[in-house]
Amino acid sequence: MNNAQDRIPRRVFETREHSPPCEPPLFDLYEHRPARVVIDPRIAEESLDVTLRGLLKNAHVELGTVGYQAYCTVQIHGPHRESDAIPLTLSQSWLAIRPLSILEGFANERASSYGVNAEELREGLVLTEAANAWQTDIFITRSPGLVSSAEQFASSVHVVTESEATLLLALFLRSRGECYVGNASFKDGVDILPPHWFYRISASAALPEIWAWKHRLSDEPNSGAADWQGLRLYANPVDGIIGRFARALRARDRALSGLLQGEGNEIHDVVLYETEALLLQLCGALDVAASALGQQFGLTTVKGKLLKHDQLKLHRPVFVDALRRQWTELNMSRLEMWSDLYKLLGLIRNRIHDAPAKPIVGSGAWWFVLPREDQQEFTSLAAPLGGAMYWGARTPLGSDAPMMDPWVLVEKATNTTREVLQEIGSCCTERLRPASNPPHAPLPSDAEPASSALFLLAL
């Protein structure tokens, strides 16, 4: 299974009680304040990744500085010059940050644990503590000991690597309607795309097997045989897989942004709405794939009648039986996995739709409860797909409050559906004759932006 989703560092936002006072959450639904970012002054800004530098120039990002020079947003004085300190919002001394003995003791302990230089870590802790005076949202560093340990020391600043900062800021800016991609042909190395086009090229890049399938179908001649009628016509439904996956990616962004906002009935409602929309679009993409597959193979009932449109579904027994009979080389365990995935997505989607899940808040995150009547089916369907824990169950099923983590559910649903669609597209393409023309890139003029979009989506 794909674990790329773990690159989005939700961990840095999970401790809600450490949020800066009197400030709305960074991903707040209504109050669009800028993101406050500080780069570790030990990093030369020109050495940062070009995409990250482009994101930092956005008007929704406020870039501050922390260091020992007079021009810094937050200026740090030496440990024995408390009298030089001016108001906390502009400057502070080491002693004002934290008693020096505590800071040095923490640095020495963590330095031995993480194999880093104690003095380097102590200085990094001073910098992150000072950044709190400016109510920084994100502190970008290359210090491995600082990233590993500073969250337990600094009171509110979120310490991240350059890669994590890039993904967080890209998601943050998409929540503001600005979809960035890397593009070397532009002065700042980045470009902003309209959301509909950003998600479209992202879905195309995420599903190259589907694009290849569409290309081969459109190239197939209409031989007049019953099972080959209309091949050119249903190339568009195959293209519909990409359209549905693009809408799923948009819903995924909104769900993850909602989860980073905090708690509250409005936020819970938004997350559940977007999660349902995500599952609906993923099921729709699987429906189109099953329909196109069935038409390509001319799937029939045991009596030889072509399956009807409403029978071309991955979860329908007549569809599964027809594939077993007419595609004997297909691995049956894979076919069952396709069917189980569709049923699992449908189970959660219908639960949210029929009776909105009750949120439970605690330990810096929130979950929703899976009703008892769904637990046995969920466990059975999840077993061949990685297990209940893999799909977000965080307490034993069968307990009074079997909690589901919506973040994990959203990510696993997106990535697992992508894998299944890739597999279906690849298997179906292999069954077609070689194309008369070499397959063309889905979006030749957008090859670099598409690749960048996948990275910025953490796919």
C-alpha positions as CSV (number, residue, x, y, z in Angstrom):
1,M,0.0,0.0,0.0
2,N,1.1,3.6,-0.7
3,N,2.4,5.4,2.3
4,A,3.1,8.7,0.6
5,Q,0.3,10.4,2.6
6,D,2.4,10.3,5.7
7,R,4.5,13.1,4.2
8,I,1.9,15.7,5.2
9,P,3.0,16.4,8.8
10,R,-0.3,16.5,10.7
11,R,1.7,15.9,13.9
12,V,2.7,19.6,14.1
13,F,-0.9,20.7,14.4
14,E,-2.3,18.0,16.6
15,T,-1.6,19.6,20.0
16,R,-4.4,22.2,20.1
17,E,-3.7,23.5,23.5
18,H,-0.4,24.9,22.3
19,S,-2.0,27.2,19.7
20,P,-0.9,30.8,20.0
21,P,-3.4,32.8,22.2
22,C,-5.9,35.1,20.5
23,E,-5.1,33.8,17.1
24,P,-7.5,31.8,14.9
25,P,-6.1,28.5,13.6
26,L,-3.9,28.8,10.5
27,F,-6.5,26.8,8.5
28,D,-9.5,28.7,9.9
29,L,-12.6,28.4,7.9
30,Y,-13.6,32.0,8.0
31,E,-10.7,34.2,9.3
32,H,-8.1,34.2,6.6
33,R,-5.0,35.4,8.4
34,P,-1.6,35.0,6.8
35,A,0.7,32.1,7.7
36,R,3.6,33.3,9.9
37,V,6.8,31.5,8.9
38,V,10.4,31.8,10.2
39,I,13.4,30.1,8.5
40,D,16.2,28.9,10.8
41,P,18.8,31.8,10.3
42,R,21.5,29.1,10.0
43,I,20.0,28.3,6.6
44,A,20.8,30.5,3.7
45,E,17.5,31.4,2.1
46,E,18.9,31.1,-1.4
47,S,19.7,27.4,-0.7
48,L,16.0,26.5,-0.1
49,D,14.2,24.5,-2.7
50,V,13.0,26.8,-5.5
51,T,9.3,25.8,-5.0
52,L,9.4,26.6,-1.3
53,R,11.0,30.0,-2.0
54,G,8.1,30.7,-4.5
55,L,5.5,29.7,-1.9
56,L,7.1,32.0,0.7
57,K,6.6,35.0,-1.6
58,N,2.8,34.6,-1.6
59,A,0.8,37.4,0.0
60,H,-0.8,34.9,2.3
61,V,2.6,34.2,3.9
62,E,4.3,36.6,6.3
63,L,8.0,35.8,6.5
64,G,9.7,36.8,9.8
65,T,13.3,36.6,11.0
66,V,14.7,35.5,14.3
67,G,18.4,36.1,15.2
68,Y,21.0,38.3,16.7
69,Q,21.0,41.2,14.3
70,A,19.1,44.4,14.8
71,Y,17.1,44.0,11.6
72,C,15.5,40.7,12.7
73,T,11.8,40.6,13.5
74,V,12.6,39.0,16.8
75,Q,16.1,40.0,18.1
76,I,17.8,37.8,20.7
77,H,20.2,39.2,23.3
78,G,22.9,37.2,25.2
79,P,22.0,35.5,28.4
80,H,23.4,38.2,30.7
81,R,21.9,41.3,29.0
82,E,18.3,41.2,30.2
83,S,18.4,45.0,30.7
84,D,18.8,45.4,27.0
85,A,15.6,43.6,26.3
86,I,12.9,45.7,24.7
87,P,9.1,44.7,24.4
88,L,8.6,41.0,23.9
89,T,7.0,41.4,20.5
90,L,10.3,42.8,19.1
91,S,13.1,41.4,21.2
92,Q,13.9,39.1,24.1
93,S,16.9,37.7,26.0
94,W,17.8,34.1,26.5
95,L,16.7,34.3,30.1
96,A,13.4,35.7,29.1
97,I,12.9,32.8,26.7
98,R,13.5,30.1,29.3
99,P,15.8,29.7,32.3
100,L,19.1,28.9,30.6
101,S,19.9,25.9,32.8
102,I,16.6,24.2,31.8
103,L,17.2,24.9,28.1
104,E,20.8,23.6,28.2
105,G,19.8,20.5,30.2
106,F,17.1,19.7,27.7
107,A,19.6,20.2,24.8
108,N,22.3,18.0,26.4
109,E,19.8,15.2,27.0
110,R,18.2,15.3,23.5
111,A,21.6,15.7,21.8
112,S,22.8,12.4,23.2
113,S,19.5,10.7,22.2
114,Y,19.5,12.0,18.6
115,G,23.2,12.0,18.0
116,V,23.4,15.8,17.3
117,N,25.7,18.5,18.6
118,A,24.4,19.8,22.0
119,E,25.5,23.4,21.3
120,E,23.8,23.4,17.9
121,L,20.6,22.0,19.4
122,R,20.7,24.6,22.3
123,E,21.0,27.4,19.8
124,G,18.1,25.9,17.8
125,L,15.9,25.8,20.9
126,V,16.7,29.4,21.6
127,L,15.6,30.3,18.1
128,T,12.3,28.4,18.2
129,E,11.5,29.8,21.7
130,A,12.1,33.3,20.4
131,A,9.9,32.6,17.4
132,N,7.0,32.1,19.8
133,A,7.2,35.8,20.7
134,W,6.2,36.5,17.1
135,Q,3.5,33.8,17.3
136,T,5.1,31.9,14.4
137,D,3.1,29.1,12.8
138,I,6.0,27.3,11.1
139,F,9.7,27.2,11.8
140,I,11.7,25.7,9.0
141,T,15.0,24.0,9.9
142,R,17.5,21.4,8.8
143,S,18.4,20.4,12.3
144,P,17.4,16.7,12.9
145,G,17.6,17.0,16.6
146,L,15.4,20.2,16.6
147,V,12.7,18.6,14.4
148,S,12.6,15.5,16.6
149,S,12.6,17.2,20.0
150,A,11.6,20.9,19.8
151,E,7.9,20.2,19.9
152,Q,8.3,19.0,23.4
153,F,10.1,22.2,24.4
154,A,8.9,25.2,22.4
155,S,5.5,26.2,23.6
156,S,3.6,26.7,20.3
157,V,5.9,27.0,17.2
158,H,5.6,24.1,14.8
159,V,9.1,22.9,13.8
160,V,9.2,21.3,10.3
161,T,11.7,20.3,7.6
162,E,11.8,22.1,4.2
163,S,9.9,19.3,2.6
164,E,7.2,19.3,5.3
165,A,6.9,23.1,5.1
166,T,6.5,23.0,1.3
167,L,3.6,20.5,1.6
168,L,1.9,22.4,4.5
169,L,2.2,25.8,2.8
170,A,1.0,24.3,-0.5
171,L,-2.1,22.9,1.2
172,F,-2.6,26.1,3.1
173,L,-2.5,28.2,-0.1
174,R,-4.9,25.8,-1.9
175,S,-7.3,26.3,0.9
176,R,-7.1,30.0,-0.1
177,G,-7.8,29.1,-3.7
178,E,-4.2,29.4,-5.0
179,C,-2.9,26.2,-6.5
180,Y,0.8,26.3,-6.9
181,V,3.0,24.0,-9.1
182,G,6.7,24.1,-9.8
183,N,7.6,25.5,-13.2
184,A,11.2,26.3,-14.1
185,S,10.2,28.5,-17.0
186,F,8.8,31.1,-14.6
187,K,10.9,33.7,-12.8
188,D,10.1,32.5,-9.3
189,G,10.1,28.8,-10.3
190,V,6.4,28.4,-9.5
191,D,3.1,29.0,-11.3
192,I,-0.5,29.3,-10.0
193,L,-3.1,27.3,-11.8
194,P,-6.9,27.6,-11.7
195,P,-8.1,25.0,-9.2
196,H,-10.1,23.0,-11.8
197,W,-7.0,22.7,-14.0
198,F,-4.7,21.9,-11.1
199,Y,-6.8,19.0,-9.9
200,R,-7.3,17.8,-13.5
201,I,-3.6,17.6,-14.3
202,S,-2.9,16.1,-10.9
203,A,-5.5,13.3,-11.5
204,S,-4.0,12.7,-15.0
205,A,-0.5,12.4,-13.6
206,A,-1.7,10.2,-10.7
207,L,-3.4,7.7,-13.2
208,P,-1.1,7.3,-16.2
209,E,-2.5,3.8,-16.7
210,I,-6.0,5.2,-17.2
211,W,-4.7,7.7,-19.8
212,A,-2.9,4.8,-21.6
213,W,-6.1,2.8,-21.5
214,K,-8.1,5.6,-23.0
215,H,-5.5,6.1,-25.8
216,R,-5.5,2.4,-26.7
217,L,-9.3,2.2,-26.7
218,S,-9.6,5.2,-29.0
219,D,-7.1,3.6,-31.4
220,E,-8.9,0.3,-31.6
221,P,-10.8,-0.2,-34.9
222,N,-14.5,-0.9,-34.8
223,S,-14.5,-4.5,-36.1
224,G,-18.3,-4.9,-36.0
225,A,-18.1,-7.7,-33.5
226,A,-20.6,-7.6,-30.7
227,D,-18.1,-7.2,-28.0
228,W,-16.2,-4.4,-29.8
229,Q,-19.1,-2.1,-30.7
230,G,-18.6,1.5,-29.7
231,L,-15.1,1.3,-28.4
232,R,-14.4,4.9,-29.6
233,L,-17.6,6.1,-27.9
234,Y,-16.7,4.8,-24.4
235,A,-13.2,6.4,-24.4
236,N,-15.0,9.4,-22.9
237,P,-16.3,7.4,-19.9
238,V,-12.7,6.3,-19.3
239,D,-11.8,9.9,-19.3
240,G,-14.5,10.3,-16.7
241,I,-12.4,8.3,-14.3
242,I,-9.9,11.1,-14.3
243,G,-12.6,13.7,-13.9
244,R,-14.0,11.9,-10.8
245,F,-10.6,11.4,-9.3
246,A,-9.8,15.1,-9.8
247,R,-13.0,16.0,-7.8
248,A,-11.9,13.5,-5.2
249,L,-8.6,15.2,-4.8
250,R,-10.3,18.5,-4.3
251,A,-12.5,17.0,-1.6
252,R,-9.5,15.4,0.0
253,D,-7.8,18.8,0.3
254,R,-10.9,20.3,1.9
255,A,-11.2,17.5,4.4
256,L,-7.5,17.6,5.4
257,S,-7.7,21.4,5.7
258,G,-10.8,21.1,7.9
259,L,-9.0,18.6,10.2
260,L,-6.2,21.1,10.7
261,Q,-8.6,23.8,11.8
262,G,-9.3,22.4,15.3
263,E,-12.6,21.5,16.8
264,G,-16.2,22.8,16.6
265,N,-19.5,21.7,15.2
266,E,-19.0,23.7,12.0
267,I,-15.6,22.2,11.3
268,H,-16.9,18.7,12.1
269,D,-19.8,19.2,9.7
270,V,-17.4,20.4,6.9
271,V,-15.0,17.5,7.4
272,L,-17.9,14.9,7.2
273,Y,-19.4,16.6,4.2
274,E,-16.1,16.6,2.3
275,T,-15.3,13.0,3.4
276,E,-18.6,11.9,2.0
277,A,-17.9,13.8,-1.2
278,L,-14.5,12.2,-1.5
279,L,-15.9,8.7,-1.0
280,L,-18.7,9.4,-3.5
281,Q,-16.3,10.5,-6.2
282,L,-13.9,7.6,-5.6
283,C,-16.8,5.1,-5.9
284,G,-17.9,6.9,-9.0
285,A,-14.4,6.5,-10.5
286,L,-14.5,2.8,-9.7
287,D,-18.0,2.5,-11.3
288,V,-16.8,4.0,-14.5
289,A,-13.8,1.8,-14.6
290,A,-16.0,-1.3,-14.0
291,S,-18.4,-0.2,-16.8
292,A,-15.6,0.4,-19.3
293,L,-14.0,-2.9,-18.3
294,G,-17.3,-4.8,-18.8
295,Q,-17.9,-3.2,-22.2
296,Q,-14.4,-4.0,-23.4
297,F,-14.7,-7.6,-22.4
298,G,-18.3,-7.9,-23.4
299,L,-19.2,-9.5,-20.1
300,T,-22.3,-11.7,-20.1
301,T,-24.5,-13.6,-17.8
302,V,-24.3,-17.4,-17.7
303,K,-27.0,-17.4,-20.4
304,G,-24.9,-15.3,-22.7
305,K,-26.7,-12.0,-22.4
306,L,-24.7,-8.8,-22.1
307,L,-24.7,-7.4,-18.6
308,K,-26.9,-4.3,-18.2
309,H,-25.4,-1.0,-17.2
310,D,-26.5,-1.3,-13.6
311,Q,-24.8,-4.7,-13.4
312,L,-21.4,-3.4,-14.3
313,K,-20.4,-2.7,-10.7
314,L,-17.4,-4.1,-8.9
315,H,-19.6,-5.2,-6.0
316,R,-22.3,-6.9,-8.0
317,P,-22.0,-10.8,-7.8
318,V,-23.1,-11.1,-11.5
319,F,-20.2,-8.8,-12.5
320,V,-17.6,-10.7,-10.4
321,D,-18.9,-14.1,-11.7
322,A,-18.7,-12.9,-15.3
323,L,-15.1,-11.7,-14.9
324,R,-14.2,-15.1,-13.3
325,R,-15.6,-16.9,-16.4
326,Q,-14.4,-14.6,-19.1
327,W,-11.0,-13.5,-17.8
328,T,-9.6,-16.7,-16.4
329,E,-6.0,-15.4,-16.1
330,L,-7.1,-12.6,-13.7
331,N,-5.9,-13.1,-10.2
332,M,-9.1,-13.8,-8.2
333,S,-7.6,-12.4,-5.0
334,R,-7.1,-9.1,-6.8
335,L,-10.7,-9.1,-8.1
336,E,-12.0,-9.7,-4.5
337,M,-9.8,-6.8,-3.3
338,W,-11.4,-4.5,-5.9
339,S,-14.8,-5.6,-4.8
340,D,-14.0,-5.2,-1.1
341,L,-12.6,-1.7,-1.6
342,Y,-15.8,-0.6,-3.3
343,K,-17.9,-2.1,-0.5
344,L,-15.8,-0.5,2.2
345,L,-15.9,2.9,0.7
346,G,-19.7,2.6,0.2
347,L,-20.2,1.4,3.8
348,I,-18.5,4.5,5.3
349,R,-20.1,6.8,2.7
350,N,-23.6,5.5,3.4
351,R,-23.0,5.8,7.2
352,I,-22.1,9.4,6.9
353,H,-25.0,10.1,4.6
354,D,-27.7,8.2,6.6
355,A,-26.7,9.3,10.1
356,P,-23.8,11.9,10.4
357,A,-21.1,10.4,12.5
358,K,-20.8,11.7,16.0
359,P,-17.4,13.4,16.6
360,I,-15.3,12.6,19.6
361,V,-12.5,15.1,20.6
362,G,-9.5,14.2,22.6
363,S,-5.7,13.9,22.7
364,G,-5.3,16.8,20.2
365,A,-7.4,15.2,17.5
366,W,-10.9,14.1,16.8
367,W,-12.6,10.9,15.4
368,F,-16.0,9.6,14.6
369,V,-17.7,6.6,15.9
370,L,-18.5,3.5,13.8
371,P,-21.9,2.1,14.8
372,R,-22.0,-1.4,16.1
373,E,-24.1,-2.7,13.3
374,D,-21.4,-1.7,10.8
375,Q,-18.4,-3.0,12.7
376,Q,-18.4,-6.7,11.7
377,E,-18.8,-5.8,8.0
378,F,-16.1,-3.1,8.2
379,T,-13.7,-5.6,9.9
380,S,-14.3,-8.2,7.2
381,L,-13.9,-5.8,4.3
382,A,-10.8,-4.1,5.8
383,A,-9.0,-7.4,6.5
384,P,-7.7,-8.0,3.0
385,L,-7.0,-4.3,2.5
386,G,-4.5,-3.9,5.4
387,G,-6.8,-4.4,8.4
388,A,-9.1,-2.1,10.5
389,M,-6.2,-0.2,12.1
390,Y,-4.7,0.5,8.7
391,W,-8.0,2.2,7.7
392,G,-8.2,4.4,10.8
393,A,-9.8,2.3,13.7
394,R,-8.1,3.6,16.8
395,T,-9.9,1.6,19.5
396,P,-10.9,-2.1,19.4
397,L,-14.1,-2.6,17.4
398,G,-16.8,-3.9,19.6
399,S,-16.1,-1.4,22.3
400,D,-18.5,1.3,23.4
401,A,-16.7,3.9,21.3
402,P,-14.9,2.4,18.3
403,M,-13.2,5.5,17.1
404,M,-12.3,6.1,13.5
405,D,-9.6,8.6,12.5
406,P,-11.0,10.6,9.5
407,W,-7.5,11.8,8.4
408,V,-6.3,8.2,8.0
409,L,-9.5,7.2,6.4
410,V,-9.3,10.0,3.8
411,E,-5.7,9.2,2.9
412,K,-6.1,5.4,2.7
413,A,-9.2,5.7,0.6
414,T,-7.5,8.1,-1.8
415,N,-4.3,6.1,-2.2
416,T,-5.9,2.6,-2.3
417,T,-8.5,3.7,-4.9
418,R,-5.7,5.1,-7.0
419,E,-3.8,1.8,-6.8
420,V,-6.9,-0.1,-7.9
421,L,-7.6,2.2,-10.8
422,Q,-4.0,2.0,-11.9
423,E,-4.2,-1.8,-11.8
424,I,-7.5,-2.0,-13.7
425,G,-6.2,0.4,-16.3
426,S,-3.0,-1.6,-16.7
427,C,-4.8,-5.0,-16.9
428,C,-7.3,-3.8,-19.5
429,T,-4.6,-2.1,-21.6
430,E,-2.6,-5.3,-21.8
431,R,-5.7,-7.1,-23.3
432,L,-5.8,-4.7,-26.2
433,R,-3.7,-5.0,-29.3
434,P,-0.6,-2.7,-29.5
435,A,-1.4,0.8,-30.4
436,S,-0.6,1.9,-34.0
437,N,0.7,5.2,-32.6
438,P,3.0,5.6,-29.6
439,P,1.0,6.8,-26.5
440,H,1.2,10.5,-26.0
441,A,1.7,12.2,-22.7
442,P,-1.7,13.1,-21.2
443,L,-0.7,16.8,-20.9
444,P,2.6,17.2,-22.8
445,S,2.9,21.0,-22.1
446,D,2.2,20.4,-18.4
447,A,4.6,17.5,-17.7
448,E,6.7,19.4,-15.1
449,P,3.7,21.1,-13.4
450,A,1.9,17.8,-13.2
451,S,4.8,16.1,-11.5
452,S,5.1,19.0,-9.1
453,A,1.4,18.9,-8.4
454,L,1.6,15.3,-7.3
455,F,4.5,16.1,-5.0
456,L,2.7,19.1,-3.5
457,L,-0.4,16.9,-3.0
458,A,1.8,14.3,-1.2
459,L,0.7,11.6,-3.7
